[in-house]
Amino acid sequence: MTDRALDAAALLDIPDVPNFRDAGCGVLPPGRLFRSGSLSLLTESGAQRLKALGVKTVIDLRSAPELASWPDRLDGLDVDHRHLPLLPDPAASGLSWPEDQAALYPFMAEVGGSAVAGAVRALAAGRPVLVHCAVGKDRTGLTIAVVHALLGLPEEDVVADFLRSNPALGLDRGPIPYIDEHGAERLSRPVAEPHLRSALDRIGEVHGSLDTYLTAHGVTDAELAAVRALRRD
């Protein structure tokens, strides 16, 4: 990864918001696209820092039960908050999320197309966008990887940015226990290159290309062109 991309991927200090960083990675100008974990613990000082970054649209990829338990704290921020769940609510849909990450990633690619497309459409509108889920590694990781690949970021750099979530969250030392929205103890596991590749491969197998995947979920050709026009030369 180039020095410019390394700088763009550096963590930003937003108090009580995990894994917050600029997601430009050298293909977007700084300040266009950010990624993070939940804003449910966002402090007043953190909100001011978020405001200073110019974030105007927040894409929340979490499920409805997660939002009910841990809503984003956006008081005082002039942002367009969009709830675009990347994974279905099992209670409402009857679809359970795979426990194994090797199965989860292609599943996310299959069921999360509308959410990923929504993030791309928000970016096409030209306003600074923050994409987040619970801790900003799996659902957010896949979404940002699709954007990076769409913009032509080299594959090794797409993967490198995806893997940055491990040291950012302390997962480079192994899984970390947490309590989920239903009060059950679960494990947050490190992200892994083969899992991301399996999701991107599934998109290619089913749709042939990222463009076709995104247009099948509502992104227009004009919006694809608008996103690519943001690319930093």
C-alpha positions in Angstrom: 0.0 0.0 0.0 1.3 3.5 -0.8 2.2 6.0 1.8 -0.8 8.1 0.7 -3.1 5.1 1.2 -1.6 4.3 4.5 -2.2 7.9 5.7 -5.8 7.8 4.5 -6.4 4.6 6.4 -5.1 5.9 9.7 -7.4 5.7 12.7 -9.1 9.0 13.6 -9.7 9.8 17.3 -13.5 10.0 17.8 -14.1 9.2 21.5 -16.0 6.0 22.2 -16.5 5.2 18.5 -14.5 2.1 17.6 -12.5 1.6 14.4 -13.2 5.1 13.0 -11.1 5.9 10.0 -11.0 7.7 6.7 -11.8 5.1 4.0 -10.5 7.0 1.1 -7.4 4.8 0.9 -5.8 7.0 -1.8 -8.6 6.5 -4.3 -10.9 9.1 -2.8 -9.9 12.6 -1.5 -9.7 12.7 2.3 -13.0 13.5 4.0 -15.3 11.9 1.4 -15.9 8.4 3.0 -15.5 7.3 6.6 -16.0 3.9 8.3 -16.5 3.0 11.9 -18.3 1.0 14.6 -21.5 2.1 16.2 -22.2 5.7 17.3 -24.2 4.5 20.3 -21.7 5.9 22.7 -20.8 9.0 20.9 -19.9 11.8 23.3 -20.5 15.5 22.9 -16.8 16.0 22.2 -16.9 13.1 19.7 -20.0 14.7 18.0 -18.1 17.9 17.6 -15.2 16.1 16.0 -17.6 14.3 13.7 -19.1 17.6 12.8 -15.7 19.1 12.0 -15.0 16.2 9.6 -18.1 17.4 7.6 -20.0 14.1 7.8 -23.5 14.7 6.3 -24.8 11.1 5.8 -24.6 8.2 8.2 -25.3 4.7 6.8 -26.2 2.4 9.6 -25.9 -1.3 8.5 -27.1 -2.8 11.8 -30.3 -4.8 12.3 -33.5 -3.3 13.8 -32.9 -5.1 17.2 -29.4 -3.7 17.4 -30.7 -0.2 16.8 -33.4 -0.6 19.4 -30.8 -1.7 22.0 -28.1 0.8 21.0 -29.4 3.7 18.9 -26.9 6.1 17.4 -26.4 9.3 19.4 -26.7 12.0 16.9 -28.2 14.9 19.0 -27.0 18.2 17.7 -25.6 16.8 14.4 -27.1 17.9 11.1 -26.9 14.5 9.4 -29.1 12.3 7.3 -29.3 9.0 9.2 -30.2 6.1 7.0 -30.9 2.6 8.4 -29.9 0.1 5.7 -29.7 -3.3 7.5 -27.2 -5.4 5.6 -28.3 -8.6 7.3 -32.0 -9.6 7.8 -33.6 -9.6 11.3 -34.0 -13.4 11.9 -37.2 -12.9 13.9 -38.9 -11.0 11.1 -37.4 -12.8 8.1 -36.9 -16.3 9.3 -33.3 -16.2 8.0 -30.7 -16.9 10.5 -27.2 -15.5 10.2 -24.5 -18.1 9.8 -22.3 -18.4 12.9 -19.3 -19.4 10.9 -17.6 -16.5 9.2 -16.6 -18.6 6.2 -20.4 -19.0 5.5 -21.3 -15.5 6.7 -19.5 -13.6 4.1 -21.0 -15.1 1.0 -24.4 -14.9 2.8 -23.8 -11.2 3.4 -23.0 -10.7 -0.3 -26.3 -12.5 -1.3 -28.7 -10.7 1.1 -26.9 -7.4 1.6 -27.0 -6.0 -1.9 -29.6 -3.3 -1.2 -27.6 -2.0 1.8 -24.3 -1.9 -0.1 -26.1 -0.2 -3.0 -27.6 2.3 -0.6 -24.1 3.3 0.6 -22.9 3.7 -3.0 -25.9 5.9 -3.9 -25.2 8.0 -0.8 -21.6 8.5 -1.9 -22.7 9.4 -5.4 -24.7 12.3 -4.0 -21.4 14.0 -3.2 -21.9 14.6 0.5 -19.3 13.1 3.0 -20.6 9.7 4.1 -19.9 7.6 7.2 -20.7 3.8 6.9 -20.9 1.8 10.1 -22.3 -1.3 11.7 -21.7 -2.6 15.3 -17.9 -2.5 15.4 -17.1 -1.7 11.8 -15.4 -4.9 10.5 -17.7 -7.4 8.8 -20.8 -5.6 7.3 -18.9 -2.3 7.0 -15.8 -4.2 5.8 -17.7 -5.8 2.9 -19.4 -2.5 2.0 -16.2 -0.5 1.9 -14.4 -3.3 0.0 -17.1 -3.1 -2.7 -16.7 0.7 -2.9 -12.9 0.3 -3.1 -13.1 -2.3 -5.8 -15.6 -0.2 -7.8 -13.1 2.7 -7.7 -10.3 0.5 -8.9 -8.2 0.2 -5.7 -5.7 -2.7 -6.3 -7.0 -5.9 -4.9 -4.1 -6.2 -2.4 -4.9 -2.8 -1.0 -8.6 -3.6 -0.7 -7.7 -6.6 1.4 -5.1 -4.6 3.4 -7.6 -2.0 4.4 -10.2 -4.6 5.3 -7.6 -6.3 7.6 -6.8 -3.1 9.4 -9.9 -3.7 11.6 -8.1 -6.4 13.4 -5.4 -4.2 15.1 -7.8 -1.3 15.4 -10.2 -3.5 17.5 -7.6 -5.5 19.3 -8.6 -8.6 17.4 -5.1 -9.3 16.2 -4.7 -10.9 19.6 -7.7 -13.2 19.0 -11.5 -13.2 19.5 -13.1 -10.9 22.1 -16.3 -11.7 24.0 -19.2 -9.3 24.0 -22.9 -9.2 24.9 -25.2 -9.0 22.0 -28.5 -7.1 21.6 -30.4 -10.1 23.1 -28.1 -10.3 26.2 -26.3 -13.4 25.1 -22.5 -13.6 25.3 -20.9 -14.0 21.9 -17.4 -13.8 20.3 -16.2 -11.0 18.0 -13.8 -12.7 15.7 -10.9 -11.3 13.6 -11.6 -10.6 10.0 -9.7 -12.8 7.4 -8.8 -12.3 3.8 -10.4 -15.6 2.5 -13.7 -14.5 3.9 -13.7 -11.2 2.1 -12.6 -12.9 -1.1 -15.4 -15.5 -0.8 -18.0 -12.6 -0.7 -16.5 -10.8 -3.6 -16.3 -14.1 -5.5 -19.9 -14.8 -4.8 -20.9 -11.4 -6.3 -18.9 -12.2 -9.4 -20.4 -15.7 -9.7 -24.0 -14.5 -9.4 -23.8 -11.1 -11.1 -20.7 -11.2 -13.3 -19.4 -7.7 -12.1 -19.8 -5.2 -9.4 -21.6 -2.8 -11.7 -24.2 -5.4 -12.5 -24.5 -6.3 -8.8 -25.1 -2.7 -7.8 -27.5 -1.8 -10.7 -29.5 -5.0 -9.8 -30.0 -3.4 -6.4 -31.0 0.1 -7.6 -27.8 2.0 -8.4 -28.2 3.8 -11.7 -25.5 4.1 -14.3 -25.4 7.9 -13.6 -24.7 7.1 -9.9 -21.9 4.7 -10.8 -20.4 7.4 -13.0 -20.7 10.0 -10.2 -18.9 7.7 -7.7 -16.1 7.1 -10.2 -15.9 10.8 -10.9 -14.9 11.2 -7.2 -11.8 9.1 -7.7 -8.6 10.8 -6.7 -6.0 10.9 -9.5 
